[in-house]
Amino acid sequence: MQIKSVLYGIYCIFLSWLNSNQMRVLSFVLFILFVIAPPVIAQDIIYTTGGNKLQAKVLEINPTNIKYKDHSNLEGPTYVIIKTDVVLIKYSNGITEVINSNPATLGPKTENTVVNSSKPSESTNNAAKQKTVEKPPFNLYYLNNNMLSINALALANGDVTLMYDRDLLDSKVSLTFLGGYSFNSRMGGLNGFIADSKDNAKKKYDLGFGVNFMPRNTKRVQYFIGLLGKYMSYDYQNVIDTTNNQKQYEKASAYQMAVMLSNGWVFRVSPNFNFKLFGAIGAPINSVALKPEYIGVPKVYLGYCFGYRF
């Protein structure tokens, strides 16, 4: 549960800085991220050269074998597996120990074709035929399908943005969820056309969802392309009176939605540490009118994310 403990600690610190309205918004954003992040089960996982994952409690590692108990039956028997059949062990505290960094490539597994004894002339031919099943090489960098990261570019602009990525279909497709809150007192550069159209515009929070396709799903540097939908809420001062050239304001809120084409790269530095670099551009929909000269201006979103893969 280490990931959720870190999120909860950040959450408590931020709450001490915020007023009641900001607290409600941040509570909602962090709650969504807390829910979508899958639990890290407190158990050891033994990865075998056959591609299996054994949920276990490791008891002893000696020069030749590993002794463990089944995680679902800790009071049951003790099992033994030889070290040459193990690639690595991922312990419940998040530490990964590589047991065999260069496992032998699995040989082809063969199955004899069923012979029809009623046709002797065909049985001889069929008996000579074999069905070959080959298992792909074991890839340490694709063991974990989840990544929780923080967008460093957004952080430099006063935004705290967390992203959760989930790989599917043998890492050919990934889903992205993002949520963030802005502590900046004004709009950032990428939303300058809103700041120029609305007085004292201030971004509040972001929510987003994306789907990405990854054609190179075996490389340590993995290119992706996809779609990203994003919702942004912000406050501004709305002019209600200009009598005697003196502007009078009232506080107002608005939002912007956008669907963008995104592409970038995921760098798998280690089985547990990755970073992601991406850019997205698309068409925005604004809930309030902006200056006419900004009609048709595209929405741009950039990210440099580093995080933990589990």
C-alpha positions in Angstrom: 0.0 0.0 0.0 3.0 2.3 -0.4 1.6 4.3 -3.3 -1.6 5.1 -1.6 0.2 6.1 1.6 2.3 8.6 -0.3 -0.8 10.1 -2.0 -2.5 10.4 1.4 0.5 12.2 2.8 0.5 14.7 0.0 -3.3 15.1 0.4 -2.9 16.0 4.1 -0.2 18.6 3.4 -2.3 20.3 0.7 -5.4 20.5 2.9 -3.6 22.7 5.4 -2.9 25.3 2.6 -6.4 25.5 1.1 -9.6 27.4 1.8 -12.9 25.5 2.0 -13.8 25.8 -1.7 -10.3 24.7 -2.9 -10.4 21.9 -0.4 -13.5 20.4 -1.8 -12.2 20.4 -5.4 -8.8 19.0 -4.4 -10.5 16.3 -2.3 -12.5 15.2 -5.3 -9.5 15.1 -7.6 -7.3 13.1 -5.2 -10.2 10.8 -4.3 -10.6 9.8 -8.0 -6.9 9.2 -8.3 -6.9 7.2 -5.1 -9.7 5.0 -6.3 -8.4 4.3 -9.8 -4.9 3.4 -8.6 -5.1 -0.4 -8.2 -4.0 -1.7 -4.8 -0.5 -3.0 -4.4 -1.1 -6.3 -2.6 1.3 -7.0 0.3 2.8 -10.2 -1.1 5.9 -11.4 -2.7 5.7 -12.3 -6.4 8.0 -14.9 -8.0 8.5 -14.6 -11.7 9.5 -17.9 -13.3 11.3 -18.5 -16.6 8.1 -20.1 -17.9 6.3 -16.7 -17.6 4.3 -17.6 -14.5 3.7 -15.3 -11.5 3.7 -17.1 -8.1 2.0 -15.1 -5.3 4.0 -16.2 -2.3 5.7 -15.4 0.9 9.5 -16.1 0.4 11.0 -17.8 3.4 14.6 -18.6 2.4 16.9 -18.1 -0.6 20.0 -20.4 -0.7 22.6 -21.0 -3.4 20.5 -23.6 -5.2 16.8 -23.1 -4.5 14.1 -20.8 -3.0 11.7 -21.8 -0.3 8.3 -20.2 -0.1 4.6 -20.5 1.0 1.5 -20.0 -1.1 0.3 -16.5 -0.2 -3.3 -17.7 -0.1 -2.4 -20.4 2.4 0.4 -19.2 4.7 -0.2 -22.0 7.2 0.1 -24.6 4.5 3.1 -26.6 3.2 6.5 -25.0 2.2 7.3 -25.2 -1.5 10.8 -25.3 -3.1 11.7 -24.0 -6.6 15.2 -24.2 -8.0 16.8 -20.8 -8.7 17.5 -21.5 -12.4 13.7 -21.6 -12.9 13.3 -18.1 -11.4 13.9 -14.7 -13.2 13.2 -12.4 -10.3 11.4 -11.8 -7.1 9.3 -8.7 -6.4 8.9 -8.3 -2.6 5.9 -6.8 -0.9 7.9 -3.7 0.1 8.5 -2.8 -3.6 12.1 -4.1 -3.8 12.9 -6.2 -6.9 15.7 -8.8 -6.7 16.9 -10.3 -10.0 17.7 -14.0 -9.5 18.6 -14.9 -13.1 19.3 -11.9 -15.4 19.9 -14.1 -18.4 17.4 -16.9 -18.3 17.8 -19.6 -20.9 15.5 -19.2 -23.9 12.6 -21.7 -23.7 12.8 -24.4 -26.3 9.8 -25.2 -28.5 7.1 -27.3 -27.0 5.8 -30.0 -29.3 2.6 -32.0 -29.4 2.0 -35.1 -31.5 -1.0 -34.8 -33.9 -3.8 -37.4 -33.1 -3.6 -40.3 -35.6 -6.7 -41.7 -37.2 -6.1 -45.5 -37.1 -8.8 -46.1 -39.7 -6.6 -44.7 -42.4 -3.2 -46.5 -42.2 -1.8 -44.6 -45.2 -2.5 -41.2 -43.6 -1.4 -42.3 -40.0 2.3 -42.6 -41.1 2.2 -39.0 -42.5 0.4 -37.5 -39.6 2.6 -39.1 -37.0 5.6 -37.3 -38.6 3.9 -33.9 -38.3 4.3 -32.0 -35.1 2.7 -28.8 -33.8 5.2 -26.3 -32.5 4.4 -23.8 -29.8 7.1 -21.2 -29.1 7.0 -18.8 -26.0 8.3 -15.3 -26.5 11.5 -14.3 -24.7 11.1 -13.0 -21.1 11.2 -9.2 -21.0 12.0 -7.7 -17.5 10.9 -4.2 -18.6 7.3 -5.3 -19.4 6.5 -7.1 -16.1 4.4 -4.3 -14.7 1.3 -2.9 -16.5 0.6 0.1 -14.2 2.4 3.4 -13.9 1.6 6.3 -11.5 3.5 9.5 -12.4 3.6 13.2 -11.9 3.8 15.8 -14.7 7.0 17.8 -14.1 6.1 20.4 -16.8 2.8 21.1 -15.1 4.6 21.3 -11.7 6.9 24.0 -13.0 3.8 26.0 -13.8 2.2 25.7 -10.4 0.0 22.7 -11.2 0.1 19.4 -9.3 -0.9 16.8 -12.0 -0.9 13.1 -11.4 -1.3 10.5 -14.2 -2.2 6.9 -14.1 -1.4 4.6 -17.1 -2.7 1.0 -17.5 -1.3 -1.2 -20.3 -3.6 -3.7 -22.0 -3.4 -6.3 -24.8 0.3 -7.2 -24.3 1.3 -3.5 -23.9 -0.1 -2.6 -27.4 -2.8 -0.4 -25.9 -2.8 1.8 -22.8 -5.4 3.9 -21.0 -4.4 7.2 -19.4 -6.2 9.0 -16.5 -5.1 12.4 -15.3 -6.2 14.8 -12.5 -4.6 18.0 -11.3 -5.0 21.1 -9.3 -3.5 24.5 -10.0 -1.8 26.6 -7.2 -0.8 29.3 -9.7 -2.4 32.7 -9.1 -2.9 33.2 -12.9 -3.2 31.3 -16.1 -0.1 29.6 -17.6 1.4 30.3 -21.0 -0.4 27.5 -22.8 -3.7 29.1 -21.8 -2.6 32.7 -22.6 -5.6 33.3 -24.9 -8.0 32.8 -22.0 -5.9 35.1 -19.7 -6.0 37.7 -22.4 -9.7 37.4 -22.9 -10.8 37.2 -19.3 -9.7 39.5 -16.4 -7.8 37.8 -13.5 -8.4 34.3 -15.0 -7.1 31.5 -12.8 -7.1 27.8 -13.6 -8.6 25.5 -10.9 -8.3 21.9 -12.0 -7.9 19.4 -14.8 -9.5 16.0 -15.5 -8.6 13.9 -18.5 -8.8 10.5 -20.2 -6.8 9.0 -23.1 -6.4 5.9 -25.2 -3.0 5.2 -26.8 -1.8 2.7 -29.3 1.8 1.5 -29.0 3.2 -0.3 -32.1 6.6 -1.0 -30.6 5.6 -3.0 -27.6 8.8 -4.8 -26.9 11.3 -1.9 -26.9 12.6 -0.1 -23.9 11.9 3.2 -25.7 8.2 2.9 -26.7 6.5 5.2 -29.1 2.7 5.8 -28.8 0.0 7.7 -30.5 -3.6 8.2 -29.4 -6.5 10.5 -28.4 -6.6 12.6 -25.2 -9.8 14.2 -23.8 -9.3 17.0 -21.3 -11.6 19.1 -19.1 -10.3 22.3 -17.5 -12.2 24.5 -15.0 -11.2 28.1 -14.2 -12.3 31.3 -12.5 -12.3 34.9 -13.7 -13.6 38.3 -13.0 -16.6 39.2 -15.2 -17.2 42.8 -16.0 -20.8 43.8 -15.1 -20.6 47.6 -15.2 -18.3 50.3 -16.8 -19.9 53.5 -15.5 -17.5 56.4 -15.6 -14.9 54.2 -17.1 -14.7 52.3 -13.8 -15.1 48.5 -14.2 -17.1 46.6 -11.7 -16.6 42.9 -11.4 -18.3 39.8 -10.2 -16.6 36.4 -9.7 -17.5 33.9 -12.4 -16.5 30.4 -13.4 -16.1 28.7 -16.8 -14.6 25.6 -18.4 -12.9 24.4 -21.5 -13.1 20.9 -23.0 -10.8 19.6 -25.7 -10.2 16.4 -27.8 -6.6 16.2 -28.8 -4.3 14.0 -30.9 -1.4 13.0 -28.7 1.9 11.2 -29.3 5.1 10.7 -27.4 7.5 8.2 -26.0 7.7 6.0 -22.8 11.2 5.4 -21.6 11.4 2.2 -19.6 14.6 2.9 -17.5 14.0 -0.1 -15.2 11.2 -2.5 -14.5 9.9 -0.1 -11.8 11.0 3.4 -13.0 9.7 5.0 -16.2 9.4 8.5 -17.6 7.1 9.7 -20.4 7.4 12.6 -22.8 4.4 13.7 -24.9 2.6 16.5 -26.7 -1.1 16.8 -27.7 -2.9 19.3 -29.9 -6.6 19.5 -30.7 -9.8 21.6 -30.9 -11.1 23.3 -27.7 -14.7 24.1 -26.7 -15.1 27.0 -24.4 -18.2 27.6 -22.2 -17.8 31.4 -22.5 -16.8 33.4 -25.5 -13.2 34.6 -25.9 -11.9 37.4 -28.0 -12.8 37.0 -31.7 -9.1 36.7 -32.8 -8.7 33.5 -30.7 -11.5 31.7 -32.6 -9.9 28.6 -34.1 -6.8 28.7 -31.9 -5.9 25.0 -31.1 -5.5 23.6 -27.6 -2.0 22.4 -26.7 -1.0 20.2 -23.8 2.5 19.0 -23.0 3.9 16.5 -20.5 7.2 15.3 -19.0 6.2 12.6 -16.5 8.3 10.5 -14.3 6.9 7.8 -12.1 6.7 4.3 -10.5 5.6 1.2 -12.5 4.0 -1.6 -10.6 
